[in-house]
Amino acid sequence: MDKKRRDFSDSEDEMPHNPKTVQRKHKDSSVFENKGASSSPTKPPSKPGERKGHWSMGLLQSMQDPANQIDKDDKIIIIKDKYPKAKYHYLVLPRVSIPSLKSLKTSNLDLLNHIHRKGEELVKKHKSSGLEFQLGYHCVPSMSHLHLHVISKDFNSPSLKTKKHWNSFTTKYFVPSSDVIAELERTGRVNPPAASQHKELLQTPLRCHVCKLPQKNMPTDRKSVV
């Protein structure tokens, strides 16, 4: 990897996890709105004392790079996860700045449904692969800016290295997109698991998400699902 150009993704080991830092970065919800013919979101202004290129802004930097974009419209941009945790792993990001699931409001329902539809379109494009996919959000993502994971359930990737990686996609830490939309419709907000439960979910003993049998290590897990 070129050390001068650091790749970013929503990864538990490649990036530090600091939700407080992440949330402080987004106070202006209009920063990334598409305000004209430009198809790229506007780069946020630097704040006093903010270090340029900070890891928490990685997704925002990636989505602005045309080389990373595989699809886009006036509401969303789709990129490949730079540390894919499966054979196919995409991120669907809204152009408007939404820090996290907790920030969602009923006014975002149309956008969330659009994000979900774009995720389903990606799945259809890979129908011939014979793989199953899941669409959802990490309840506490390590990277700033709301993003939908569209990921194949083979979980066969050299970037899937740790128990935290595995559990972030195979436990309740991964919240299905349809559940997020349903909860927002029903209650007007989304309430992820309590902070104390986040660590428990990521430390859950390894289990195959297909057969549900306990697994001793990551290589065993991958062999059981491929």
C-alpha positions as CSV (number, residue, x, y, z in Angstrom):
1,M,0.0,0.0,0.0
2,D,1.3,3.5,-0.8
3,K,1.9,5.0,2.5
4,K,1.5,8.5,1.1
5,R,-2.1,7.8,0.1
6,R,-4.0,6.2,3.0
7,D,-7.1,4.3,2.0
8,F,-10.2,4.7,4.2
9,S,-13.1,2.5,5.0
10,D,-15.6,1.7,7.7
11,S,-13.2,-0.8,9.3
12,E,-12.7,-1.7,12.9
13,D,-8.9,-2.3,12.7
14,E,-7.8,0.0,9.9
15,M,-9.3,3.0,11.7
16,P,-9.6,4.1,15.3
17,H,-13.1,4.1,16.8
18,N,-14.1,7.4,18.4
19,P,-17.8,8.1,18.1
20,K,-17.5,11.4,19.9
21,T,-14.9,12.7,17.5
22,V,-17.0,11.5,14.6
23,Q,-20.1,13.3,15.7
24,R,-18.4,16.6,16.4
25,K,-17.5,16.8,12.7
26,H,-21.0,17.3,11.5
27,K,-23.1,20.2,12.8
28,D,-24.2,21.7,9.5
29,S,-26.6,19.3,7.9
30,S,-26.5,21.2,4.6
31,V,-22.7,21.0,3.9
32,F,-23.0,18.2,1.4
33,E,-26.2,19.1,-0.4
34,N,-26.1,19.2,-4.1
35,K,-26.7,22.9,-4.8
36,G,-26.4,23.0,-8.6
37,A,-25.2,21.1,-11.7
38,S,-22.2,19.7,-10.0
39,S,-22.4,16.0,-9.3
40,S,-19.8,16.1,-6.5
41,P,-20.5,17.2,-2.9
42,T,-19.0,20.4,-1.6
43,K,-15.9,19.9,0.5
44,P,-16.5,21.1,4.1
45,P,-14.5,24.1,5.3
46,S,-11.7,23.3,7.7
47,K,-12.5,24.2,11.3
48,P,-10.0,26.0,13.6
49,G,-7.6,23.3,15.0
50,E,-9.0,20.6,12.7
51,R,-6.2,18.5,11.2
52,K,-6.6,18.2,7.4
53,G,-7.0,14.7,6.1
54,H,-8.2,13.4,9.5
55,W,-9.2,9.7,9.3
56,S,-12.8,10.4,10.4
57,M,-13.3,12.3,7.1
58,G,-12.1,9.4,5.0
59,L,-15.5,8.4,3.6
60,L,-16.3,12.0,2.6
61,Q,-12.9,12.3,0.8
62,S,-13.5,9.0,-0.9
63,M,-17.0,9.8,-2.1
64,Q,-15.7,13.1,-3.6
65,D,-13.1,11.3,-5.8
66,P,-14.6,10.5,-9.2
67,A,-12.3,7.5,-9.5
68,N,-14.0,5.9,-6.5
69,Q,-17.6,6.5,-7.7
70,I,-19.3,3.5,-9.4
71,D,-22.8,5.2,-9.5
72,K,-24.4,8.5,-8.4
73,D,-27.4,10.6,-8.7
74,D,-28.6,13.9,-7.2
75,K,-29.2,12.2,-3.8
76,I,-26.5,9.5,-3.4
77,I,-23.0,8.4,-4.3
78,I,-21.9,4.7,-4.4
79,I,-18.3,3.6,-3.9
80,K,-16.6,0.3,-3.3
81,D,-15.4,-0.3,0.3
82,K,-11.6,0.1,0.1
83,Y,-11.3,-2.7,2.7
84,P,-14.0,-5.0,1.5
85,K,-15.2,-7.6,4.0
86,A,-16.6,-9.9,1.3
87,K,-16.3,-10.6,-2.4
88,Y,-18.7,-7.7,-3.1
89,H,-18.9,-4.8,-0.6
90,Y,-20.3,-1.4,-1.5
91,L,-21.2,1.8,0.4
92,V,-24.2,3.9,-0.5
93,L,-23.7,7.4,0.9
94,P,-26.2,10.3,0.9
95,R,-25.0,13.7,-0.4
96,V,-26.5,15.5,2.5
97,S,-24.5,15.3,5.7
98,I,-26.1,12.8,8.2
99,P,-23.6,11.9,11.0
100,S,-25.3,8.7,12.2
101,L,-28.4,6.7,12.7
102,K,-29.3,8.8,15.7
103,S,-29.4,11.9,13.6
104,L,-32.1,10.5,11.3
105,K,-35.5,12.3,11.2
106,T,-38.8,11.5,9.6
107,S,-37.9,14.0,6.9
108,N,-35.1,11.6,5.9
109,L,-37.5,8.7,5.1
110,D,-37.6,9.4,1.4
111,L,-33.9,9.5,1.2
112,L,-33.5,6.3,3.2
113,N,-35.9,4.5,0.9
114,H,-34.0,5.8,-2.1
115,I,-30.7,4.6,-0.6
116,H,-32.3,1.2,0.0
117,R,-33.5,1.0,-3.6
118,K,-30.1,1.8,-4.9
119,G,-28.7,-1.0,-2.7
120,E,-31.2,-3.4,-4.2
121,E,-30.2,-2.4,-7.7
122,L,-26.6,-3.4,-6.8
123,V,-27.7,-6.8,-5.6
124,K,-29.6,-7.4,-8.8
125,K,-26.5,-6.6,-10.9
126,H,-24.8,-9.5,-9.1
127,K,-27.7,-12.0,-9.3
128,S,-25.6,-14.3,-11.6
129,S,-23.0,-14.7,-8.8
130,G,-25.4,-16.9,-6.8
131,L,-24.4,-15.1,-3.6
132,E,-26.8,-13.7,-1.0
133,F,-26.5,-10.1,0.1
134,Q,-27.4,-8.0,3.1
135,L,-28.2,-4.3,3.2
136,G,-27.7,-2.4,6.5
137,Y,-25.9,-0.1,8.8
138,H,-23.4,-0.5,11.6
139,C,-25.1,0.8,14.8
140,V,-22.0,2.7,15.7
141,P,-19.8,3.1,12.5
142,S,-16.1,3.9,13.0
143,M,-16.2,6.3,10.0
144,S,-18.1,9.6,9.8
145,H,-21.2,10.1,7.6
146,L,-24.1,7.7,7.4
147,H,-23.6,4.9,4.8
148,L,-25.4,1.8,3.8
149,H,-23.4,-1.4,3.5
150,V,-24.3,-3.6,0.5
151,I,-22.3,-6.7,1.1
152,S,-22.3,-10.3,-0.1
153,K,-22.7,-12.9,2.6
154,D,-19.7,-15.0,1.6
155,F,-17.5,-12.8,3.8
156,N,-14.6,-14.1,1.9
157,S,-12.0,-11.4,1.9
158,P,-8.4,-11.0,3.2
159,S,-9.6,-7.7,4.8
160,L,-11.9,-9.6,7.1
161,K,-9.3,-10.2,9.8
162,T,-10.8,-10.1,13.2
163,K,-13.6,-11.1,15.4
164,K,-14.8,-7.5,15.5
165,H,-15.0,-7.5,11.7
166,W,-17.0,-10.7,11.7
167,N,-19.4,-9.7,14.4
168,S,-19.9,-6.3,13.0
169,F,-21.7,-8.0,10.1
170,T,-23.2,-11.1,11.7
171,T,-24.7,-9.8,14.9
172,K,-27.2,-7.1,15.9
173,Y,-24.4,-4.7,15.5
174,F,-25.4,-4.7,11.8
175,V,-28.9,-3.2,11.5
176,P,-30.8,-4.2,8.4
177,S,-31.9,-1.3,6.2
178,S,-35.5,-2.3,6.3
179,D,-35.5,-2.3,10.1
180,V,-34.0,1.2,10.2
181,I,-36.7,2.5,7.8
182,A,-39.5,0.7,9.8
183,E,-38.4,2.1,13.1
184,L,-38.1,5.6,11.8
185,E,-41.6,5.3,10.3
186,R,-43.0,3.9,13.6
187,T,-41.3,6.1,16.2
188,G,-39.9,9.1,14.3
189,R,-36.3,8.2,15.3
190,V,-33.7,5.4,15.3
191,N,-32.3,4.1,18.6
192,P,-29.2,1.9,18.2
193,P,-28.3,-0.4,21.0
194,A,-26.9,1.2,24.2
195,A,-23.2,1.9,24.3
196,S,-22.6,-0.9,26.8
197,Q,-24.1,-3.3,24.3
198,H,-21.9,-2.3,21.4
199,K,-18.8,-3.8,22.9
200,E,-20.6,-7.0,23.9
201,L,-21.9,-7.4,20.3
202,L,-18.4,-7.1,18.9
203,Q,-17.0,-9.5,21.4
204,T,-19.6,-12.1,20.9
205,P,-18.1,-15.6,20.5
206,L,-17.6,-16.5,16.8
207,R,-20.4,-18.3,15.1
208,C,-21.1,-19.3,11.5
209,H,-24.0,-17.0,10.4
210,V,-25.3,-19.9,8.2
211,C,-25.1,-23.0,10.4
212,K,-24.9,-21.1,13.7
213,L,-22.3,-23.4,15.0
214,P,-19.4,-22.0,17.2
215,Q,-16.2,-21.4,15.4
216,K,-12.7,-21.4,16.8
217,N,-11.1,-18.8,14.5
218,M,-11.6,-16.7,11.4
219,P,-10.2,-19.2,8.9
220,T,-12.7,-21.8,10.1
221,D,-15.5,-19.2,9.8
222,R,-14.7,-18.5,6.2
223,K,-14.4,-22.1,5.2
224,S,-17.8,-22.8,6.6
225,V,-19.6,-20.2,4.5
226,V,-17.7,-20.2,1.2
